[in-house]
Amino acid sequence: MKPWRYKLALMAALLGVYVALAIFPGIMRSFGVGVSVLWFRDTHSMLAASDSAREGRDPFVDNVHDVAGERHIYPDWWFLLGRLGLSRADSFWLGGLVVGLFWLAVLAVLRLRSRRDVGWALLVCASPPFWLAVNRANPDLLVCALLTPVVPWLLHRRRWVRMLAPGPVALAAGLKFFPVLAGAVFFYPAATRREEQIRWWLIAALGLLLAWSLADDVQRYLAAGWLARGLFTFGAASVPLHSGVDPEICVDLGRLAGAALFGWAVLRRSGANPAVTDEWERTRRYGVMGAAVLAGSFFLTVGYLYKVIFVVWLLPLLLAGPAPGGTVRAGTRFCLFCLVGMLWGEGLVCAVISQWPGLADAHGLVVLRRTAAIISGLLAWGFIVPVVAWLGAEIRSIRSLRASIP
């Protein structure tokens, strides 16, 4: 079967899954995915904040138009939506556009060569955390779509196109801060030393602009002390949080663990796979973007598990099998199993509980859900550690690539 037919099969299967969820939202509820009072609720919230700002209110203090009354905690760049003539009345079609752009990005990134690849991709992309992201039309979907062209632009044969690559990273960082981590892809050397210098001057200029524009927004976000709680959380501090440890201690320990793990990954001795083909070069650069964003999000804070949507950049690496030269990447299959277990475990536990409500009393249900969340958190570690180990090896290989820049 030709590769495009595998993509068509995946697209048809995903379409069937999400149409079924739209018609029968009770499926999502039974898997523990909270369904909002309206579809594309997060897109609606961004538009509500923009509406409040346009009316002279401060959505960072009182976002009166939000359906749940939640304050806006992201950069004020979102207020430009109002200047473009958009309001919360546009939330449905705009949220649908965000979701559509995300799936186009997924199809552009994935390289499917077999039914096995389609099966793994479906297990990931049709999992409950993805349901949550799509139901809410979370801005992370838009961020993923914005950043996906960065790799093709960096590998384009025309220099002026390669120079555009930092733009989407700066725009995405101005929307939600953390996408700046995707800038790790710029550690790969440019085609020439002259181009390398120009690119870093451009990145420095964009960095200064972001620092000037986002300084107040970053302070407000940090002051909010926001951490995801309950089911479907993602972060190094998630397991101790579910075990009742103090949140601040949990987050600090998670960051220390991340720094130690990254240091070990960079310094340890291991072979790195050389880039032999254009496709492998594309795969490894998407891998670095995905690894940097996911590992950074995991160790810096505790967010919701829909943050794992960025794993679509890593899927080509995980599904590729043997690397160029025939070297099998250690931990790839283990990493995939941990990923799928993390994505489905809590949802399946909730589904079992919903089908057998007499399974346990109220206290027993709390214990079951907490246990499922802790196991999911441990599986997240099983997924992240091999990813960071690969990222460290890739960074070491980049050093040798720099020596060959003409």
Buried (B, 14 or more C-beta within 10 A) or exposed (E): EEEEEBBBBBEEBBEEBBEEBEEEBEBBBBBBBEBBEBBBBBBBBBBBBBBBBBEEBEBBEEBEBBBEEEBBBBBBBBBEBBEEEBBBEBBBEBBBBBBEBBBEBBBBBBBBBEEEBBEBBBBBBBBBBBBBBBBBBBBBBBBBBBBBBBBBBBBBEEBEBBBBBBBBBBBBBBBBBBBBBBBBBBBBBBBEEEBBEBBBEBBEEBBEEBEEBBEEBEEBBEEEEEBBEBBBBBBBBBBBBBEEEEBEEBBEBBBEBBEEBBEEBBEEEEEBBBBEEEEBBBBBBBBBBBBBBBBBBBBBBBBBBBBBBBBBBBBBBBBBEEBBEEEEBEBBEEBBEBBBBBBBBBBBBBBEBBEEEEEEEEEEBEEBBBEBBBBBBBBBBBBBBBBBBBBBBBBBBBEEBEEEEE
